Amino acid sequence: MSSHPQNASGGILRQPAAVWATAFAAVVAFMGIGLVDPILPSIAKGLKASPSQVSLLFTSYFAVTAVAMLITGFVSSRIGGKKTLLIGLGIVVVFASLSGTSDSVAELVGFRAGWGLGNAIFVATALAVIVGAASGGAEAAILLYEAALGLGISMGPLVGALLGDWHWRFPFFGTAALMAIGFILIATLLRGETTSRVKTRLTDPLRALAHGGLSTTAIAAVFYNFAFFTVLSYTPFVLGMSAYGIGAVFFGWGVAVAVSSVFIAPQLQRRIGSVNTMYVALGLLVICLTGIGLSGTAGVVTFTVLTGFAIGVNNTVFTEAAMEVSDAPRPVASAGYNFVRWAGAALAPYIASKLGEDIDPVVPYLLGAACCVAGIVVLAVRRSHLSTLDEVDVDHDYHDAETVAA
């Protein structure tokens, strides 16, 4: 992701209709991540399930997403970006609809796995399509993608709360309807080929992970994502609020994610560098996770929202680091990185909720904080593999100085 989005701000709104269609679908795709948050307690009650059983909605979704990252480049480089997007959207429409018809947790977990497959195929291709079709250069396109991500993550809990207040099934049907609209828009408005047709092999993302810098970033991201999805998947049960209350808390969290990813992360990168920014954001997560675990209700709300700032910064900096640190093509590096990092997202929900059920609700947050410390240690011990990021930061500073002088 771009560390200088303000340079492209002048052209972000002047985009072809195809870009807006893809961006709209991306917003809905990212909504799917936080959509179920406000309705997790309702799902548990409606299907007579425990928090750990319901947490498998996240586990199945992200486990399939991780594996799917290995095949998206292989597929899109052979059939093109538009067809890949439509396949992904079509799969989401089918499985989001089926999720709303579930009569058991097992069915819902299975349908969420199919949803994760479709979402991975779409999201992994959407950025490349937006960059290829956008006017105003790559930075404007990337900023638009980041804005879609932030808007989707922040709106997901609100939509989940509003529709889930009627019935826990309605958010799934609502997402399917919105994705169907996105399918129609992309089918009619996206013309021509906007992605590279250089064929990639299925093994290329795994081969890319042999690079020390990319593997370091990915391993640290596993720990960070474990903490991230501990907050996202387990906190709704700790809050003990209605769907509206949980939706409001995570809307504030999502706004923090959006603001920090687009505005705060680039500022920190310019001032202290990418790796130091990772240290700061992970350190803030340690404080917030500990605060959630040891606080009363008001403290849980406050620290949950504050984690959004750390998560937004890490989302941007870790993703950009994965793109910049490796000598592999960006789509290949991204696929390898996402394959590893989504493992943390798949593991956290079940482990966190199980620890909370069997031991104490404080334990998942202390484990999440320990994971952030482990991420800092990985970055520090393998710091030499990230020297490329220092060179990128220096290059960005040089170009910024040139811009100011001009």
HELIX and SHEET records of a PDB file:
HELIX    1   1 PRO A    5  GLY A   11  5                                   7    
HELIX    2   2 ALA A   17  GLY A   34  1                                  18    
HELIX    3   3 ASP A   37  ILE A   39  5                                   3    
HELIX    4   4 LEU A   40  GLY A   46  1                                   7    
HELIX    5   5 PRO A   51  VAL A   54  1                                   4    
HELIX    6   6 LEU A   56  ILE A   79  1                                  24    
HELIX    7   7 GLY A   81  SER A   99  1                                  19    
HELIX    8   8 VAL A  105  ALA A  133  1                                  29    
HELIX    9   9 GLY A  137  GLY A  164  1                                  28    
HELIX   10  10 PHE A  170  LEU A  189  1                                  20    
HELIX   11  11 ASP A  204  ALA A  208  1                                   5    
HELIX   12  12 GLY A  212  LEU A  239  1                                  28    
HELIX   13  13 ALA A  243  VAL A  259  1                                  17    
HELIX   14  14 SER A  260  ILE A  264  3                                   5    
HELIX   15  15 ALA A  265  ILE A  272  1                                   8    
HELIX   16  16 SER A  274  LEU A  294  1                                  21    
HELIX   17  17 THR A  297  VAL A  325  1                                  29    
HELIX   18  18 ARG A  330  ASP A  358  1                                  29    
HELIX   19  19 VAL A  363  VAL A  381  1                                  19    
HELIX   20  20 ARG A  383  LEU A  386  5                                   4    
HELIX   21  21 SER A  387  ALA A  405  1                                  19    
END                                                                             
